[in-house]
Amino acid sequence: MTPHPTLTALEARSAYEAGATLTLGKTVATWWPRGRRRVLVLPGFLAGDASTLLMRRTLGQLGHEVHRWRLGINLGPTPALIERLVARIEELTDDAQPLDLIGWSLGGIFALEIAREVPERVGVVVTLGTPIQASGPKNSHAHLPFSMLEPFHEPSVRAQIPSVHRPPIPVPTTSIYSRSDGIVRWQDCLAVPSAGVENVEVVASHIGMGANLAALYVVADRLAAAESGWQPFSPPRWLRSVYPAPRAYRVAGAA
């Protein structure tokens, strides 16, 4: 089941989300948590570094050393892309300093798998609109292009879907999701809560989540928390009205 067509139509609001960040981002970010983390930002399916520009610029303004992935358009886990991504991770961590991974949609799946394979190289992982519960592309409105490209994907990677049933990730992990996501089902973005693993809800589109001010604040807060001692996300009093109140839900895969 894919998101309702009304939600998909509302993805057009992504332009307003980006506009708000372009207009207010630098001013608002002066009040946000700062840090000096090394960060790699991974784009979503059929997107590249241009899509993460606002996120990277905002994090850079907050003092972080932010890197783009430099691998062109994300066409999914092709053997060539996996090989180049491994080389990129090794390049950025060759001095043993951990790397924080921010993954948007499919980029979040890559971030989670990297953290499973080489946790000693990873500090924290933050995903945005990442369908970790999805059993395949059929639950997403991106299913047609993904299915067309799937024959070119690494078979061993395809066998690891859904990500939620993979071994636990031994680094702090935050999954940012939106119940008004018009591309992937919000339920598919829920991680199994445990020590160091959390879900944070924002009001955002899928296409605009990486440029949404509420989502970007969570990312900034999680990076700062990695320096000061990780604790679950709790917005400051002056921002609490921006985030939906936590709701009870059952996460598939939870005990």
Secondary structure as a PSIPRED ss2 file (coil, helix, strand):
# PSIPRED VFORMAT (PSIPRED V4.0)

   1 M C   1.000  0.000  0.000
   2 T C   1.000  0.000  0.000
   3 P C   1.000  0.000  0.000
   4 H C   1.000  0.000  0.000
   5 P H   0.000  1.000  0.000
   6 T H   0.000  1.000  0.000
   7 L H   0.000  1.000  0.000
   8 T H   0.000  1.000  0.000
   9 A H   0.000  1.000  0.000
  10 L H   0.000  1.000  0.000
  11 E H   0.000  1.000  0.000
  12 A H   0.000  1.000  0.000
  13 R H   0.000  1.000  0.000
  14 S H   0.000  1.000  0.000
  15 A H   0.000  1.000  0.000
  16 Y H   0.000  1.000  0.000
  17 E H   0.000  1.000  0.000
  18 A H   0.000  1.000  0.000
  19 G H   0.000  1.000  0.000
  20 A H   0.000  1.000  0.000
  21 T H   0.000  1.000  0.000
  22 L H   0.000  1.000  0.000
  23 T H   0.000  1.000  0.000
  24 L H   0.000  1.000  0.000
  25 G H   0.000  1.000  0.000
  26 K H   0.000  1.000  0.000
  27 T H   0.000  1.000  0.000
  28 V H   0.000  1.000  0.000
  29 A H   0.000  1.000  0.000
  30 T C   1.000  0.000  0.000
  31 W C   1.000  0.000  0.000
  32 W C   1.000  0.000  0.000
  33 P C   1.000  0.000  0.000
  34 R C   1.000  0.000  0.000
  35 G C   1.000  0.000  0.000
  36 R C   1.000  0.000  0.000
  37 R C   1.000  0.000  0.000
  38 R E   0.000  0.000  1.000
  39 V E   0.000  0.000  1.000
  40 L E   0.000  0.000  1.000
  41 V E   0.000  0.000  1.000
  42 L E   0.000  0.000  1.000
  43 P C   1.000  0.000  0.000
  44 G C   1.000  0.000  0.000
  45 F C   1.000  0.000  0.000
  46 L C   1.000  0.000  0.000
  47 A C   1.000  0.000  0.000
  48 G C   1.000  0.000  0.000
  49 D H   0.000  1.000  0.000
  50 A H   0.000  1.000  0.000
  51 S H   0.000  1.000  0.000
  52 T H   0.000  1.000  0.000
  53 L H   0.000  1.000  0.000
  54 L H   0.000  1.000  0.000
  55 M H   0.000  1.000  0.000
  56 R H   0.000  1.000  0.000
  57 R H   0.000  1.000  0.000
  58 T H   0.000  1.000  0.000
  59 L H   0.000  1.000  0.000
  60 G H   0.000  1.000  0.000
  61 Q H   0.000  1.000  0.000
  62 L C   1.000  0.000  0.000
  63 G C   1.000  0.000  0.000
  64 H C   1.000  0.000  0.000
  65 E E   0.000  0.000  1.000
  66 V E   0.000  0.000  1.000
  67 H E   0.000  0.000  1.000
  68 R E   0.000  0.000  1.000
  69 W C   1.000  0.000  0.000
  70 R C   1.000  0.000  0.000
  71 L C   1.000  0.000  0.000
  72 G C   1.000  0.000  0.000
  73 I C   1.000  0.000  0.000
  74 N C   1.000  0.000  0.000
  75 L C   1.000  0.000  0.000
  76 G C   1.000  0.000  0.000
  77 P C   1.000  0.000  0.000
  78 T C   1.000  0.000  0.000
  79 P H   0.000  1.000  0.000
  80 A H   0.000  1.000  0.000
  81 L H   0.000  1.000  0.000
  82 I H   0.000  1.000  0.000
  83 E H   0.000  1.000  0.000
  84 R H   0.000  1.000  0.000
  85 L H   0.000  1.000  0.000
  86 V H   0.000  1.000  0.000
  87 A H   0.000  1.000  0.000
  88 R H   0.000  1.000  0.000
  89 I H   0.000  1.000  0.000
  90 E H   0.000  1.000  0.000
  91 E H   0.000  1.000  0.000
  92 L H   0.000  1.000  0.000
  93 T C   1.000  0.000  0.000
  94 D C   1.000  0.000  0.000
  95 D C   1.000  0.000  0.000
  96 A C   1.000  0.000  0.000
  97 Q C   1.000  0.000  0.000
  98 P C   1.000  0.000  0.000
  99 L E   0.000  0.000  1.000
 100 D E   0.000  0.000  1.000
 101 L E   0.000  0.000  1.000
 102 I E   0.000  0.000  1.000
 103 G E   0.000  0.000  1.000
 104 W E   0.000  0.000  1.000
 105 S C   1.000  0.000  0.000
 106 L H   0.000  1.000  0.000
 107 G H   0.000  1.000  0.000
 108 G H   0.000  1.000  0.000
 109 I H   0.000  1.000  0.000
 110 F H   0.000  1.000  0.000
 111 A H   0.000  1.000  0.000
 112 L H   0.000  1.000  0.000
 113 E H   0.000  1.000  0.000
 114 I H   0.000  1.000  0.000
 115 A H   0.000  1.000  0.000
 116 R H   0.000  1.000  0.000
 117 E H   0.000  1.000  0.000
 118 V C   1.000  0.000  0.000
 119 P H   0.000  1.000  0.000
 120 E H   0.000  1.000  0.000
 121 R H   0.000  1.000  0.000
 122 V E   0.000  0.000  1.000
 123 G E   0.000  0.000  1.000
 124 V E   0.000  0.000  1.000
 125 V E   0.000  0.000  1.000
 126 V E   0.000  0.000  1.000
 127 T E   0.000  0.000  1.000
 128 L E   0.000  0.000  1.000
 129 G C   1.000  0.000  0.000
 130 T C   1.000  0.000  0.000
 131 P C   1.000  0.000  0.000
 132 I C   1.000  0.000  0.000
 133 Q C   1.000  0.000  0.000
 134 A C   1.000  0.000  0.000
 135 S C   1.000  0.000  0.000
 136 G C   1.000  0.000  0.000
 137 P H   0.000  1.000  0.000
 138 K H   0.000  1.000  0.000
 139 N H   0.000  1.000  0.000
 140 S E   0.000  0.000  1.000
 141 H C   1.000  0.000  0.000
 142 A C   1.000  0.000  0.000
 143 H H   0.000  1.000  0.000
 144 L H   0.000  1.000  0.000
 145 P H   0.000  1.000  0.000
 146 F H   0.000  1.000  0.000
 147 S H   0.000  1.000  0.000
 148 M H   0.000  1.000  0.000
 149 L H   0.000  1.000  0.000
 150 E H   0.000  1.000  0.000
 151 P H   0.000  1.000  0.000
 152 F H   0.000  1.000  0.000
 153 H C   1.000  0.000  0.000
 154 E C   1.000  0.000  0.000
 155 P H   0.000  1.000  0.000
 156 S H   0.000  1.000  0.000
 157 V H   0.000  1.000  0.000
 158 R H   0.000  1.000  0.000
 159 A C   1.000  0.000  0.000
 160 Q C   1.000  0.000  0.000
 161 I C   1.000  0.000  0.000
 162 P C   1.000  0.000  0.000
 163 S H   0.000  1.000  0.000
 164 V H   0.000  1.000  0.000
 165 H H   0.000  1.000  0.000
 166 R C   1.000  0.000  0.000
 167 P C   1.000  0.000  0.000
 168 P C   1.000  0.000  0.000
 169 I C   1.000  0.000  0.000
 170 P C   1.000  0.000  0.000
 171 V C   1.000  0.000  0.000
 172 P C   1.000  0.000  0.000
 173 T E   0.000  0.000  1.000
 174 T E   0.000  0.000  1.000
 175 S E   0.000  0.000  1.000
 176 I E   0.000  0.000  1.000
 177 Y E   0.000  0.000  1.000
 178 S C   1.000  0.000  0.000
 179 R C   1.000  0.000  0.000
 180 S C   1.000  0.000  0.000
 181 D C   1.000  0.000  0.000
 182 G C   1.000  0.000  0.000
 183 I C   1.000  0.000  0.000
 184 V E   0.000  0.000  1.000
 185 R C   1.000  0.000  0.000
 186 W H   0.000  1.000  0.000
 187 Q H   0.000  1.000  0.000
 188 D H   0.000  1.000  0.000
 189 C H   0.000  1.000  0.000
 190 L C   1.000  0.000  0.000
 191 A C   1.000  0.000  0.000
 192 V C   1.000  0.000  0.000
 193 P C   1.000  0.000  0.000
 194 S E   0.000  0.000  1.000
 195 A C   1.000  0.000  0.000
 196 G C   1.000  0.000  0.000
 197 V E   0.000  0.000  1.000
 198 E E   0.000  0.000  1.000
 199 N E   0.000  0.000  1.000
 200 V E   0.000  0.000  1.000
 201 E E   0.000  0.000  1.000
 202 V C   1.000  0.000  0.000
 203 V C   1.000  0.000  0.000
 204 A C   1.000  0.000  0.000
 205 S C   1.000  0.000  0.000
 206 H C   1.000  0.000  0.000
 207 I C   1.000  0.000  0.000
 208 G C   1.000  0.000  0.000
 209 M H   0.000  1.000  0.000
 210 G H   0.000  1.000  0.000
 211 A H   0.000  1.000  0.000
 212 N C   1.000  0.000  0.000
 213 L H   0.000  1.000  0.000
 214 A H   0.000  1.000  0.000
 215 A H   0.000  1.000  0.000
 216 L H   0.000  1.000  0.000
 217 Y H   0.000  1.000  0.000
 218 V H   0.000  1.000  0.000
 219 V H   0.000  1.000  0.000
 220 A H   0.000  1.000  0.000
 221 D H   0.000  1.000  0.000
 222 R H   0.000  1.000  0.000
 223 L H   0.000  1.000  0.000
 224 A H   0.000  1.000  0.000
 225 A H   0.000  1.000  0.000
 226 A H   0.000  1.000  0.000
 227 E H   0.000  1.000  0.000
 228 S H   0.000  1.000  0.000
 229 G C   1.000  0.000  0.000
 230 W C   1.000  0.000  0.000
 231 Q C   1.000  0.000  0.000
 232 P C   1.000  0.000  0.000
 233 F C   1.000  0.000  0.000
 234 S C   1.000  0.000  0.000
 235 P C   1.000  0.000  0.000
 236 P C   1.000  0.000  0.000
 237 R H   0.000  1.000  0.000
 238 W H   0.000  1.000  0.000
 239 L H   0.000  1.000  0.000
 240 R H   0.000  1.000  0.000
 241 S H   0.000  1.000  0.000
 242 V H   0.000  1.000  0.000
 243 Y C   1.000  0.000  0.000
 244 P C   1.000  0.000  0.000
 245 A C   1.000  0.000  0.000
 246 P C   1.000  0.000  0.000
 247 R C   1.000  0.000  0.000
 248 A C   1.000  0.000  0.000
 249 Y C   1.000  0.000  0.000
 250 R C   1.000  0.000  0.000
 251 V C   1.000  0.000  0.000
 252 A C   1.000  0.000  0.000
 253 G C   1.000  0.000  0.000
 254 A C   1.000  0.000  0.000
 255 A C   1.000  0.000  0.000
